[in-house]
Amino acid sequence: MRPIAYRHYLLLLGSLFAVVWIWSGLQPVDRSTWLLENVLVVVFVLAVAASYRVFRFSRVSYALIFLFLCLHAVGSHYTYSLVPYDRWFRTLFGFSLDAALGFERNQFDRFVHFAYGLLLAYPVREIFIRIADVRGFWGYFLPLDITLSTSALYELIEWAAAMIFGGGLGAAYLGTQGDPWDAHKDMALAAAGALLAMLATAIVNYRTQRDFAAEWAESLRIKRPHPPGEGARRRGRRIAASAGR
């Protein structure tokens, strides 16, 4: 069976996401929250689409991005704190997931923060490898670092939006559900998801790349023993000393 053509593959993913996104906008639980939740989504999708001519992700990366955007669409439709995942679980399996795991709050937002790291760290790694030409350790560490930093940035955006809009809209967008450590837990889960994704990627590469260990060691080798600019400073001091003679 021949694999689907690359452009057809992207058209399929784009069409499926369009259907999911349109559904999410049809009678959402809170229209204002849906609009606020989707501002960054529109910017992100436009940026990915605009980058197609100069930077095309792999099929795996596009699929991971698609999955994350679909999860976000579900959260924006219901608002994250009201997604009825436990009702769906009871319908499918006959018991409550929240009760089985001892959850006392809606955990969908926590799951999506974990999915942010799990699903998007690999596309970020692809950007670093293909643009910055990173190798070895840095090809796994930098996606984790970017995931954690962008997760923190998003928490700051949430806080700013809650302060600006206030009231029920701000509370719904922030989605802390009364947990004062909500932002910290969200960032920790995003980092855990990214760490898991990079560990899985490293294991696959370790088993398939013959030069895995050599590349890792080379990436940690000190290439320039002196700090940047120190040579120029020493030359400057020598010139100054010569001029003073």
N, C-alpha and C positions, 0 to 999 in steps of 0.2 A: 504494500500500500504506500503510495507516494505521499510524503508529508505536504501539508497545506502550504501554499506559497506564502512568503514572508508578508507581502502587502495584504493578501487576503486574511492572513492570521491577525494582523493589526486591525483590519477593518472589522473582523468578527468581534475582537475584544472591545473595540470602540463602540460598535453597535449594541453589544450586550450591556456595556456600562451606560450607554445613553438610555436604554430601556429601564435599567435599575434606577438611574438618577431621575428620570421623568416620574417613575413610580413614587420615588421618595418625596417629590414635590406635589403629588396629588393628595390633597387634604392631609397634610402633616399634622401632628398633634399640636404644634405651635408654629404658625407661619413665620413669625418674627425670628424665632430661634433657628428655624430651617434656613432662612436667608443669611443669618449671621454665621451659621456653621458652614455654609457653602461658599463664602467669599474666598477663602484660601483654596478651596477645591477648584474653583473656576480659574484662579491664577495659576495653580499648579498644572491643571490639564492644558491650559493654553501654552504654558512654558514647555511642557513635554511635546505638544504638537508642533510648536515652533522650532524645536530642536531637531526635528526629524531629518531635515536636509543635511545638517552638519554633524549630528551625533545620533546614531540609531542604537538603542539598547538591544540586548539579546532577547530572544523569545521568552526565556525564563524571567528576565527582569520585567518585561512588559506584563507577563502573567502575574507576577508578584504585586506590581503596582495596581493592576486591575483588581485583584482580590482585596487589597487594602482600601481602595476607593469604594468598593461595594460595601464593605463593612461600615465605612464612614457614612455612606448613604443611608444604611439602615438606622444608624444612630441619629442622624439628622432628621429622619422621618418621625421617629417616636420621641425624640430627645433622648440623650444617652441614659438618663436616670430612669426612663420609663420603658425601655425596650423589653418586651414580654418574653424573653428567652426562656425563663423558667416555665411559663405556660406552654411554650412550644415543646420543651423537654418532657413535661408531664404527658402531653398528648402523644408523643412518640414512644416514650419508654415507661410511662405509668407511674413515675415517682418524681419528686421534686429534687432538682439538682442543688438548689440553695439549701434545702433542709439536709440533704445528704452530706454536703460539704460544710455546713454550719455557717453559711453566709447570712448576714443580717442586713445587707444592702444590695442594691442592684449592681452587679459586677461587670456589666457590658462595657462600660467606659474603661475599666481596668484591662479587660481583655483586648480592647482596641489599642490601648497604649502598648501592651505587650506585642500585639501584632504589628504595630508601627516599626518596632525594632526588628522583629522576626522577618517581616516581609520586605522592608525597604533597605536594610543594611546591605543586601547583596547588590541591588542597583547602584547604591552609593559606592561600593567596592569597585564595581565595573567602571564608574566614572574616574576614580583614582587611578586604576590600572591603565586605562586607555588614554587619559589626558595627562596626568602627572607622572605616569610610568613608574609607580611605586612597586616595590617588590618585597617578598618575604614578610617579615613581621608587620611592616607598616601597611601592607595590603589588607591586614585583618584588624589592626588596631585603629587605623584612621576611620573606617566605617563605624566602629563602636563609638569613637570620640565624636563624630559628627552626629550620630543618633542621639547621644546624650545631650550635646550642646543645643541641637535643634529642638529636642524635647523640652529643655529648660526655656528656650526662646518662646515656644508655644505656650508654656505655663505663664510666662510674662505677658503674652498677648491676651490670654484668657483673663488674667488679673486686670489688665488695662481695660478690656472690653467690659468687664463687670463693673469697674469703677465708673466708666463713661455712661453706660446704659442704665446701671442700677436696677433696683426693683426685681420683679420676677424674671425679666429677660436676662439680666446679668447673672442671677442665681442659676437659671436654667443652663446658660452657656458655661458657667464655671463648673457646675455639676459636682460640687464637693460632697453633697448629701450629708452635711454636718461633720465631715471628717477634717480636722485641722491639718492633718498630714497628707491630705489627698494629693497635692502637687508632688510631694516627695515620693510617694508610693508610685505615682504615674511615671515619674522619671526613672525610678528604679526598675519598674517593669519594662519600660522601653529599652533600657540598657541590658536587662536580662534577655529580652528577645533578640537583640542584636548580637549579644555574646553567644547565644545558642546558634544563631544563623552562621556566625563566623567560625564557631567550633565545627559545625557540620561541614562547612566549606573546606576548612583546613583538613579534616579527616578524609574527605573525598580527594583533595589534591595530594595529600600524603600517599594515598594508595595508587594514584594514577600518574603522578609526576616523579620521574626518576631523580630530578635535581632539586626536589623539595627542600631537603636539609641544607644543601649547599646554598640555595637561594636565600633561605632563612638566615643562615650564618653570614652571608655576604651583606644582607640588609642591615645587620647590626654591627658590621665592621666600621671602625672609625676611618673615614676617607681623608679627612683633613685634620691633622693633629692640633693645629692652632686655631683659636677663635677667629671668626671673620673680622677683618679690619685691623687685626693686630700687626700684620706685616706692614700695612700702610702707616700705622702709628709709629712703628720702630723706624721706618725710613724717614718719617717726618722729624723724629727726635734727632736722628743722625744729621739731617740737613740743617736743623736748627743749631746743633752743636758746632757743625763746620762753619756756619755763618758767624758764630760768636767768636771764633778764633781770630 
